[in-house]
């Protein structure tokens, strides 16, 4: 066995999938130290053939190895034949998932001396989000087994559970999801859709339940498709019947994810090609001939009725005497679970015989009303709901109807949205003028409200929902809510109460959203997510009925929630629709324009973003609204900074800061200072950039704003890294990683991990660097984050170039260049061009390398990025020198040294001095070459790394051997004097040696 090569290759693939050596050892059933000894061949430890097979199967199971050619390569390194796996093993999971492709490119070379970094990987996404069932599932054993068998069939990828409301589709789907969970490697996820009224939000809801966060330059649909593409996963879409316009999304996901299966609950089928439909039967009811306790006690309908009754009365038991009326109730209600539950809730009020007679009388009266022409099952449920409603006291009926407004459930405090008489007088006056409303909501005293809620709960008209924070939250089943909304619409108070509901949440949102920029960000975000469905319901209603007042007020307030919570596409959708309404609310429209411009920028639609921001700027200037004008100009500044138009960005940022200072708004000041720091950083004004960012950080810490602290700390890390202060950069980026983990923001976690990798790379700790970059790339690909994937690919290209693996470096570099070009990111594109140019330079592909350097130089010069420009100019100068083009080399190097004279980057100054020494020696000036090389070594000794990177090392060694250099000579020159000496020497070479040039 080629043990070392096999071990390195396995470790590479394992790291690529994000798993640890400990997890691989667990998969083999041995301890990690034992596996390490087996991989090293120490203490007579060796890998057995069964262990090698299990290692390879585990890598395939983890999706670390996806092509058969790569697995065959591993077998070859283990010196095992292909028939080590029997034909039935190749045809069975997990090996049957391997792609049958030939290895057309050389396999990835595993990095040498790689060790695990001191960087914690963000926790893996959970395998399931299935809510815990609060009740036992009765009488459905055969149905769940049959559904499980259907899902096990390869051809069944879309299975729809249909049936009337109240038949128990949701509970059944949850049970099936739990039972089949072990079959789906990537988990089973429940997506509740009952609170939605807008089909376009189905996409956002699925992404949220999967833990995905929106990212720039990638649509939410593309992100979701990328995430699911290779996942072996079951999605449960619950209550789909009112969102049938979203069926095309279901088709799209199934078409792009071959191992995805979707289980849908709906009152009607989706009518999609390839759909399998399973109609849920009613619970079995007692046969007319059945009698006696023994035979009736096992009947599913009776068992459910008894179980629900015992939940209210623990002393209740089934006896010979009460089996007859219970059996008649079950027959009358046809075995419909929700109807049985509603009936059981009344056993505390009525004797069973009376309850039976009441149900029969209610059903007969309802059926006699010939305006209802519904199927039998719907008639049964409607009759049960009508009967339950009529038995409520008037106050209970009123509250039951009002609570139907809550699409996403409610707590005791938010229940006051429909029970408190307080209204916003200005909006109510407007309402009264336009809507002629005269009826106002009636208040319920606090104690009375609690008693009424308890009464509705015990009658099964409300459900208690478990919450993570331990508070009580109530919700109606969808079918119950639909009935309650019908009754609510009949009330004379419905319009006034509806407005009260909307105004309560507008005021509540005004109070909660500003706290997102403070110490309680996670708690406030959780509160807003909890009420998200209710906020959506208000916006959907306002937009449907063209109530601009409500839509403008709520949309303008929700900006920070949509932005920080990652609901960028949703926010853009609501804001666009809101701005399309006719309204005279000039200020409200301006707020929505500003919000839309910001969110479009988050999504990477910069041109459209600028259009709305410019309109908002004009509006706020007219309104003389300094604070919002400051925020708008700040985001316009971000736009121009991204487009490398730094003069315009600087002007807007300075104006924004002046306005924020006039308003004495510390958050606006802190955010604008950070933008100014970013602009200074892009222009390599490091001292100024650090000053801005440190001031921003101080203010953000005063405000205890975690997002703001992250931005400032991360930017200070970039500044420190650019200046070669790797110790400080490491501390800053570690701090940023800790904050991003506290915020549970996967996008920021991946960015911080990548930044740490770059510090490790610059410090020469390649093992730590590659582990960090690969971890970041795994997470970025999982999130579909193209922008940061491009960053990580560029970083991996640089790292593998430094390790001498040029072919792999070229592939990484080319992928990064293509991705940056697709994204239109000029700054990232210029960096990727440079790194790919270095790789080709080291491969002596001078022509292509020069073209890449020149394109990178043009972009960096356009951006005013002085440090990056000097970096590329120095390498281009070396390339020209190596081709004998000494005069062009000197001119390019002169521009680099003039920039470095201002920037004072030690590593780059040392590189520039070395290149000048090489040129001097080529021009037959050995004494000058000797002096310059000594100066180069002296500067390098003061740098953090203390050594040349490989591109320059070869030329240094040649020069050192020729000139008999050791560690340099003593020179009492300052850094400024050293660079000045180099520039003067350069002019001498140009002037005095034209014949050689």
Secondary structure as UniProt FT lines:
FT   HELIX           3..16
FT   TURN            17..18
FT   HELIX           21..28
FT   HELIX           32..40
FT   TURN            43..44
FT   HELIX           49..61
FT   TURN            62..63
FT   HELIX           68..77
FT   TURN            78..79
FT   HELIX           82..84
FT   HELIX           87..90
FT   TURN            93..94
FT   HELIX           95..97
FT   TURN            112..113
FT   HELIX           141..152
FT   TURN            154..155
FT   STRAND          158..162
FT   TURN            165..166
FT   HELIX           169..180
FT   HELIX           181..183
FT   TURN            185..186
FT   STRAND          188..192
FT   TURN            194..195
FT   TURN            199..200
FT   HELIX           201..209
FT   TURN            210..211
FT   TURN            216..217
FT   HELIX           220..228
FT   TURN            229..230
FT   STRAND          233..238
FT   TURN            241..242
FT   HELIX           244..246
FT   HELIX           247..256
FT   TURN            258..259
FT   STRAND          260..266
FT   TURN            273..274
FT   STRAND          275..279
FT   TURN            288..289
FT   HELIX           293..296
FT   TURN            297..298
FT   HELIX           300..312
FT   TURN            314..315
FT   TURN            320..322
FT   HELIX           323..332
FT   TURN            333..335
FT   HELIX           337..344
FT   TURN            345..349
FT   HELIX           352..368
FT   TURN            370..371
FT   HELIX           376..390
FT   HELIX           394..403
FT   TURN            404..405
FT   TURN            407..408
FT   TURN            412..413
FT   HELIX           414..418
FT   HELIX           425..435
FT   HELIX           446..458
FT   TURN            459..460
FT   STRAND          463..465
FT   TURN            468..469
FT   STRAND          473..475
FT   HELIX           478..489
FT   TURN            492..493
FT   HELIX           494..512
FT   HELIX           513..517
FT   TURN            519..520
FT   HELIX           521..530
FT   HELIX           532..544
FT   TURN            545..546
FT   HELIX           548..557
FT   HELIX           559..564
FT   TURN            565..566
FT   HELIX           568..579
FT   HELIX           586..602
FT   TURN            603..604
FT   HELIX           606..623
FT   HELIX           626..642
FT   TURN            643..644
FT   HELIX           646..663
FT   HELIX           666..682
FT   TURN            683..684
FT   HELIX           686..703
FT   HELIX           706..722
FT   TURN            723..724
FT   HELIX           726..742
FT   TURN            743..744
FT   HELIX           746..762
FT   TURN            763..764
FT   HELIX           766..783
FT   HELIX           786..802
FT   TURN            803..804
FT   HELIX           806..823
FT   HELIX           826..842
FT   TURN            843..844
FT   HELIX           846..863
FT   HELIX           866..882
FT   TURN            883..884
FT   HELIX           886..903
FT   HELIX           906..922
FT   TURN            923..924
FT   HELIX           926..942
FT   HELIX           950..963
FT   HELIX           975..992
FT   TURN            994..996
//
